[in-house]
Amino acid sequence: MEKKSMARRAHCLVLPYPLQGHINPMLQFSKLLEHQGVRITLVTTRFFYNNLQKVPPSIVLETISDGFDLGGPKEAGGSKAYLDRFWQVGPETFAELLEKLGKSNDHVDCVVYDAFLPWALDVAKRFGIVGAAYLTQNMTVNSIYYHVQLGKLQAPLIEHDISLPALPKLHLKDMPTFFFDEDPSLLDFVVAQFSNIDKADWILCNTFNELDKEVRKKKLHALL
């Protein structure tokens, strides 16, 4: 009796930043991929795993460490301490996960990572895996942070009227609150999502046409 060969389903590993507002859009995207026949593994931190809302049983869950497995950000005692530790431990445990899956013949074909975790792309590339950056915020906010990354917009903001390509004139009250935070590391954190985005194989944006029509048409190509 001849053995029937079964086509292997593509395996996509999805890594959101461990906040529900980041996980939700990436989980919805994962469901769309799954509907197209892609096998999904969703990855979160060991601490946040216990706070996850319902995930479809067809989606496999895996965890990595943020360095604070028992208490998460509260255990860190501050956002800077949390991010510094996460950026140290996260890449190491993420690499261990990719290695484990590879050794178990469960090879990952693509990593879709939250752009807030740019190190995920560097780790994926080390394993020869293609990476897709997922921008969870709308295109207007992405464009603002991108111009900070380019050095064309700096904090503290001096101008009361801010002009950026493809956007209407913005005022101080329109700008993200990170520009006015006493801790500059938070602004550095959200801007760093563009630090290596040019190396991503794909860039995905969490938006829809009517919300960001102007910036989508005029800015998307330049931004990406």
N, C-alpha and C positions, 0 to 999 in steps of 0.2 A: 504494500500500500504506500503510495507516494505521499510524502509529507507536503502539506500545503504551506507555502511560504507566506508569511504575513508581513505586510508592509509596516515598517517601524514608524510609529508616530513621533513627530518632532516633540522634543522635551524643552519646555521653557521654564526657567526659574525666575520668579518675580520677587523683587526685594524692595518693599516700601520702607520709608522712614517710619519708625514705630510710634505713630500717632494715628488715631482713627480717621482723622481728616485726610491723611495721606493714604492710608490703607484702603479706604472705601473706593476712591476712583480707580485705584490700581486693581482692586478685586473685581470691579465691574468690567474693566478691560480684560482681566484674566478670563472672565466668563465668556466674553466675546471670542477670545482666542480658542477657548475650549470648544465652543460651538463650531469652530472651523476645523476641529479635529486635533488641536494641539494639546499635549499633555502638560498640565500645570503643576508646579511645585511653588507654594507660597512660603516665603521665609520671613520670620520676624525674630525679635530678641526673645531670650528665654523668659525674661520678666514679663514682657507684653503678651506673650503667648496665652497667659491666663486671663487676659482682658479682651481677647479677640471675640468679636461678635460672631454669629453663626457663619461658618464657611461651608460651602457645598462639599459633601463627602467625597466627590470625585476629585477634589483638589487636595493634593498631599501637602501636609504642613511640615516644615523643618525649622530649626532655630539656630541662631548664632548668639554670641555674647556681646553685650555692650559694656561689660566690665562691672555691671551692677545687677547681677542676676536675681538678687533677692528683693531689691527695692527700686530699681530703675533710677530715673532722674532724681527722685527724692532722696535716695540713698547717697547720690553724688553730692548733694548739698548746694548745687549751683549749676547753671547751664554751661559755663566754661569748663568746669571740672568734669561734667558729664560728657561733653563733646570731645574734650582732650582724651579721655579714657576710651570712649567709644571708637575714636579714630585710631587708637592704638590696638585695641583688642578686636574690633570688628573685622578689619581686613584679615587678621590671622585666623579667626574662627570661620570666616567666610571661605577662605582658601581651604581650610580643613574639610568643610562641607563639600566643596566642589571635588576635592580629591576623593572623599568617601564615596560620592555618587559615581565618580568615574571608575573606581575600583570594583564597584558592585554592578558593573555593566549597565548602569543607569545614567549614562553620559548626558550632560546638559548641552543642548545645541545653542541656546541663546539665553542671555541674562537681560531681563528688563528691570532696570534699577531706577529707584527714585533719584532724581538729579541731586537731591540733598545729600546723597551718599556717593560722591564722585569717585571715591576709592574703589567702589565695587567694579567700575569699568576697568581700572588698572589690574585688579585681581583676575577678572574674567579674561583679559588679554593675555595674562601670564599662562593661562590654561588653553590658549588658542580658541577661546569661545567668543563669538560675536556679542556685542553689547548694544542695547537700545536705552537711551536716556529717556525717562518719563518726567516731564515737567508738570507737576501737580497744580501749579497756580495758573491764573489766567495770563494771556499773552501780554497784556498791558504791564502787569507786575513783572513778568519775565523780562520784558524789554527794558524796564527801569533798572533792574539788577544787572542786566547784560551791559548796559552803558556804564555802570559803576565798574564792572570788570574791565571794560575797555579804557577806563580812566577819564571818560568824558563827563562823568557825574561823580561828585565827591561829597562826603559828609565831613563836617556839618554843612548843611545847605545854607547858602548865603542869599541866592536869588529867591525872590518871592514868586516869580513866574518862571517856570521851567519848560523849555521847548526841546522835544525829542522827535526824531524822525517818525513819521506816520502816526503820531499821537496828537490829540488836541492839546492846547496849552494847559499845563498843569500848575497848580498852586501848592503851597506848602501843606495845606490841609488834605490834598489829594495823595500825598506821598506815603509810602509804607511807614509804619510806626518805628521800624528798626532804624530809620534815619535819625530819630530823636531819642533813642535809648541811650542811657548812660553807659551801658556796656557795649563798646564797639565790636566785640567779638560776635554778637548776634548778627550784625549787618555783614561782617566778614563771612559768617557761616552761610547765609542765604546767597551771597554773591559767589561763593566758591563753587556753587553747582555748575558754573560755567568755566571752571578752571581747566578742564580737559574735555569739554563737550565736543570739541572739534575732532576728537578721536573716536567718538561713538559711531557705530555703523548706521544707526537710525536715531532720530529724535522725535519723540511722541509728545503731543501737547494736549492737556486736559482743557478743552475749550469747545465752543460751538459757534457757528458762523454769526448768528445774530448778536452774540455778546461781544465778539472781537472782530467784527467784519472789516473795519478799516485797517487795524494793525495786522490782521491775518493776511490781507491782500498785499499790503505794501511792505510789511516788515518781516514776514515769515522767512523769506528766502535769505535776506541779509542777516537775520538773527541766527539762522541755522548754518 
